[in-house]
Amino acid sequence: MAYPPPISSSLPQSSSKLHSSIFLNLSRNRFPPTTRARETGISRFRCSAGQTGFFTRLGRLIKEKAKSDVEKLFSGFSKTRDNLAVIDELLLYWNLSETDRVLDELEEALLVSDFGPRISIKIVDTLRNDILAGKLKSGKEIKDALKKNVLDFLTSKGNKTELQLGYRKPAVIMVVGVNGGGKTTSLGKLAHRLKNEGVKILMAAGDTFRAAASDQLEVWAERTGSEIVVGEGEKVKASSVLSQAVKRGKEKGFDVVLCDTSGRLHTNYSMMEELVACKRAITKVIPGAPNEILLVLDGTTGLNMLPQAREFNEVVGITGFILTKLDGSARGGCVVSVVDELGIPVKFVGVGEGLDDLQPFDAETFVDAIFS
């Protein structure tokens, strides 16, 4: 059946700046979009994706700004840092005769902070070998070597921490994860960060299972001055919503399309297969998209996040992680574990409830924050 042409959604001219919510009545056979607008104060866009290297500069700019705000990361990882503070006490009066005892307790501190058995043992064995070889002769040298080991784990396998958004617009970012991990909130905070750099954003409410999800994303769209595509109807398919959103993003010259999806257990086969359909629908509109598939993981679950990460990666091919709620957890070592296990970089970490508390991940700053 031929689809009817889309109804024009151009907004009336007004001296007020407008925020648009685009609602799609997505039934099995028809996709007639309508538009409604709300007045908000939207700042002028300072740049567009059509400029050479825009996305490359955008990723670097976001990361550089985060480096200038290291206090957020330091405060966000305070509980993990408290757990690891025992290491300073162990190394303060370290001497060679107590090497085994000190290293055993250091290993225990790493395990308690969820670095995982494999990484903890490997780090301690490396330190022991260097001590016995005479390469490390003081507590300070041992701590410096410890920090370098952790940094090497993060940078050797997960060094592409900047958003990889390609060279054409719109760039498409798909956000996935289990229920309750902070997926929609993370998407909203990411929109806020991108909007501050002058990016023209379209949100797609692909969480069609949770009743309040679309309303929640609408609030974020209004707060960030973004447009949003929402599917109406009980049987609307998430893949249809995302497909229509990406089409609109392409036609209307948006810089970035942020696609929300329903939370799902990684053990639910049918729900995981729906993610494949969502990804396929996006790729059909823009070959090569989505540019990023970000998996949101709850930092309070520690190493329990690893089975989730493995399964999501097998199904849709994760390009980066967003680790949330780390400010409420003493298990920050899971950051190292998940990167080492899967070789996928952490892109952002959630270290608080504020709009600016979704911080771009920087490995060196992270290591300083947990071992300071």
C-alpha positions in Angstrom: 0.0 0.0 0.0 1.3 3.4 -0.9 1.8 5.7 2.1 0.2 9.2 2.0 2.7 12.1 1.6 3.7 13.6 5.0 1.8 16.7 6.1 3.9 19.8 6.2 5.0 20.5 9.8 6.4 23.9 9.2 5.7 26.2 12.1 4.1 29.6 11.9 6.4 32.6 11.9 6.6 34.2 15.3 8.9 36.5 17.1 8.9 33.9 19.9 11.2 30.9 19.5 9.4 27.6 19.5 9.9 24.2 20.8 8.2 21.5 18.7 6.9 18.1 19.7 6.2 16.0 16.6 3.7 13.3 17.3 3.3 10.4 14.9 0.1 8.4 14.8 1.9 5.2 13.8 -0.6 2.5 12.8 0.3 -0.5 10.7 -0.5 1.2 7.4 -0.5 5.0 7.9 2.0 7.5 9.2 0.3 10.9 9.2 2.4 13.3 11.3 1.0 16.3 13.1 2.8 19.0 14.9 2.2 21.0 18.0 4.5 23.7 19.4 5.3 25.1 22.8 7.1 28.4 23.4 10.5 28.1 25.1 13.6 30.1 25.0 15.9 28.4 22.6 19.3 29.9 22.0 20.6 30.3 18.4 22.5 27.5 16.9 26.2 28.4 16.8 27.3 25.8 14.3 26.0 23.1 12.0 27.1 19.6 11.1 27.7 20.7 7.6 30.9 22.5 8.6 34.1 20.5 8.0 35.1 18.4 10.9 32.2 19.6 13.0 31.6 16.3 14.8 35.3 15.7 15.3 35.6 19.1 17.0 32.4 18.6 18.9 33.7 15.4 20.5 37.0 17.0 21.5 35.4 20.2 22.8 33.0 18.2 25.1 36.0 16.3 26.5 38.2 19.3 26.9 35.4 21.1 28.8 35.0 18.1 31.1 38.7 18.2 31.9 38.3 21.7 33.2 35.5 20.5 35.6 37.4 17.7 37.3 35.8 18.5 40.7 32.6 16.8 39.6 34.5 13.5 38.9 36.4 13.8 42.1 33.3 14.2 44.2 31.4 11.6 42.1 33.9 8.9 42.9 34.3 9.8 46.6 33.0 6.4 47.9 35.3 4.4 45.7 38.2 6.7 46.7 37.3 6.1 50.4 37.4 2.3 49.8 40.9 2.6 48.2 42.2 5.0 50.9 43.6 2.0 52.8 46.2 1.7 50.0 47.8 4.9 51.1 47.9 3.7 54.7 49.5 0.4 53.6 52.2 2.1 51.5 53.0 4.9 54.0 55.4 2.8 56.0 56.0 0.1 53.5 59.2 -1.9 53.7 60.5 -4.8 51.6 60.0 -7.4 54.4 56.3 -6.8 54.4 55.8 -6.9 50.7 53.5 -10.0 50.7 51.2 -8.8 53.5 50.9 -5.3 51.9 50.2 -6.7 48.4 47.6 -9.1 49.8 45.7 -6.3 51.5 46.1 -4.1 48.4 44.5 -6.9 46.3 41.6 -7.1 48.8 41.0 -3.3 48.5 40.9 -3.6 44.7 38.4 -6.6 44.9 36.2 -4.7 47.3 36.0 -1.8 44.8 35.0 -4.3 42.0 38.1 -4.3 39.9 37.4 -8.0 39.5 39.7 -11.0 40.4 41.5 -11.2 37.1 42.5 -7.5 37.0 43.3 -7.4 40.7 45.6 -10.4 40.6 47.3 -9.2 37.4 48.0 -5.8 38.9 49.3 -7.2 42.2 51.5 -9.8 40.4 53.0 -7.0 38.2 53.8 -4.9 41.3 55.3 -7.9 43.1 57.6 -8.7 40.2 58.7 -5.0 39.9 59.4 -4.8 43.6 61.4 -8.0 43.6 63.3 -6.8 40.6 64.3 -3.6 42.4 62.3 -1.3 40.1 60.0 -0.1 42.9 61.7 1.0 46.1 59.2 3.2 47.9 55.5 3.4 48.7 55.2 6.4 46.4 56.7 4.5 43.5 54.4 1.5 44.1 51.3 3.8 44.1 52.5 5.5 40.9 53.0 2.0 39.3 49.5 1.0 40.5 47.9 4.0 38.9 49.9 3.4 35.7 48.7 -0.2 35.5 45.1 0.8 35.9 45.5 3.5 33.3 47.0 1.0 30.9 44.0 -1.3 31.3 41.7 1.6 30.3 43.7 3.1 27.4 44.9 -0.1 25.7 41.4 -1.4 25.0 39.0 1.5 25.4 40.9 4.6 24.2 38.2 6.0 21.8 36.2 7.8 24.5 35.1 10.7 22.4 31.8 10.4 20.5 32.4 9.0 17.0 29.7 10.8 15.0 31.0 10.5 11.5 31.1 13.2 8.9 27.5 13.8 7.7 24.3 14.9 9.3 22.3 13.8 11.0 24.5 11.7 13.3 22.3 9.1 15.1 22.9 8.0 18.6 20.9 5.0 19.9 20.7 4.5 23.7 19.9 1.0 25.0 19.9 -0.7 28.4 18.0 -2.6 31.0 15.1 -1.2 33.0 15.9 1.3 35.7 19.5 2.0 34.7 18.9 5.7 34.0 18.7 5.4 30.2 16.1 8.2 29.5 17.7 10.5 32.0 21.1 9.9 30.5 19.8 10.7 27.0 18.3 13.9 28.3 21.5 15.0 30.0 23.4 14.1 26.8 21.0 16.3 24.9 21.7 19.1 27.3 25.5 18.8 26.9 25.2 18.7 23.1 22.7 21.6 23.0 25.2 23.8 25.0 27.6 23.4 22.0 24.9 24.6 19.5 23.8 21.2 18.2 20.4 21.0 16.6 18.8 17.9 18.3 15.8 15.7 17.5 14.8 13.2 20.1 13.0 9.9 19.2 10.8 8.4 21.9 11.4 4.7 21.1 10.5 3.4 24.5 7.0 2.3 23.5 6.5 -0.1 26.4 6.7 2.1 29.5 3.7 4.3 29.7 5.5 7.3 31.2 8.6 7.1 29.0 7.4 9.4 26.3 6.2 12.0 28.8 9.5 11.9 30.6 11.4 12.4 27.3 9.0 15.2 26.4 10.0 17.0 29.6 13.7 16.6 28.6 13.0 17.9 25.1 11.4 21.0 26.6 14.2 21.5 29.1 16.8 21.3 26.4 14.9 23.1 23.6 14.9 20.0 21.4 12.3 18.6 19.1 10.8 15.2 19.7 9.1 12.5 17.7 6.6 10.4 19.7 4.5 7.5 18.5 0.8 7.4 19.4 -1.3 4.3 19.8 -1.1 1.2 21.9 0.5 -1.0 19.2 3.1 1.4 17.9 6.4 -0.2 17.0 9.6 1.3 18.3 11.3 0.6 15.0 8.6 2.7 13.2 9.1 5.6 15.6 12.9 5.6 15.2 12.6 5.3 11.4 10.3 8.3 11.1 12.5 10.3 13.5 15.6 9.6 11.5 13.8 10.5 8.2 12.7 13.8 9.7 16.2 14.4 11.0 17.5 13.9 7.5 14.9 16.0 5.8 14.9 18.9 8.2 18.7 19.3 8.6 19.1 18.2 12.3 22.6 17.7 13.5 22.0 14.8 15.9 19.1 12.4 16.4 19.0 10.9 19.9 17.0 7.6 19.9 15.6 6.3 23.2 14.6 2.6 23.4 12.6 0.5 25.9 14.5 -1.0 28.9 14.8 -4.7 28.6 16.4 -7.6 30.4 19.4 -9.0 28.5 17.9 -12.5 28.9 14.6 -11.7 27.2 15.2 -13.0 23.6 12.1 -11.3 21.9 12.9 -7.9 23.4 16.5 -8.2 22.4 15.5 -9.0 18.9 13.4 -5.9 18.8 16.6 -3.9 19.2 17.9 -5.6 16.1 14.8 -4.4 14.3 15.3 -0.8 15.6 18.9 -0.8 14.4 17.9 -2.1 11.0 15.2 0.5 10.6 17.7 3.3 11.3 20.2 1.8 8.9 17.6 1.6 6.2 17.1 5.4 6.3 20.8 6.2 6.7 23.3 3.5 5.7 26.0 3.2 8.4 23.8 4.6 11.1 23.5 4.6 14.1 26.9 6.2 14.5 26.9 5.3 18.2 25.0 2.6 20.2 25.5 3.5 23.8 24.7 1.0 26.6 23.6 2.5 29.9 24.9 0.5 32.8 23.9 1.0 36.5 27.2 1.5 38.4 25.7 0.3 41.6 25.5 -3.2 40.2 29.3 -3.5 40.0 30.6 -6.6 38.2 27.0 -7.8 37.7 26.8 -5.5 34.7 29.2 -7.6 32.7 26.7 -10.3 31.6 24.4 -7.5 30.5 27.2 -5.8 28.5 28.2 -9.0 26.8 24.7 -9.9 25.7 23.8 -6.4 24.4 27.1 -6.3 22.5 26.4 -9.6 20.9 23.0 -8.5 19.8 23.5 -5.0 18.5 27.2 -4.2 18.7 27.8 -1.7 21.4 30.1 1.2 20.6 30.4 2.8 24.1 29.1 2.7 27.7 27.4 5.2 29.9 28.0 4.2 33.5 25.4 5.8 35.8 24.9 6.3 39.6 28.6 6.0 40.3 28.3 8.8 42.9 26.2 6.4 45.0 28.5 3.5 44.7 31.9 2.4 46.1 32.3 0.0 43.1 34.0 2.3 40.7 36.5 -0.4 39.8 33.8 -1.9 37.5 34.7 0.9 35.0 38.1 -0.9 34.5 36.5 -4.4 34.5 34.0 -3.6 31.8 36.5 -2.0 29.5 39.0 -4.8 29.9 36.5 -7.5 29.5 34.9 -6.2 26.3 37.4 -3.7 24.8 34.6 -1.2 24.5 35.2 2.4 25.8 33.3 4.2 28.5 32.0 7.4 26.9 30.2 9.0 29.8 29.9 8.5 33.6 27.0 9.7 35.8 28.3 11.2 38.9 25.3 13.1 40.3 21.7 14.2 39.8 22.4 17.6 38.2 22.1 18.4 34.5 25.8 18.7 34.1 26.6 15.5 36.1 26.8 13.3 33.0 30.5 13.7 32.5 32.6 12.7 29.4 34.9 9.9 30.6 38.6 10.7 30.7 40.8 7.7 31.8 43.6 9.8 33.4 41.2 12.0 35.4 39.3 8.9 36.5 42.5 7.2 37.8 43.5 10.4 39.7 39.9 10.6 41.1 39.9 7.2 42.7 43.5 7.1 43.8 44.1 10.7 45.0 
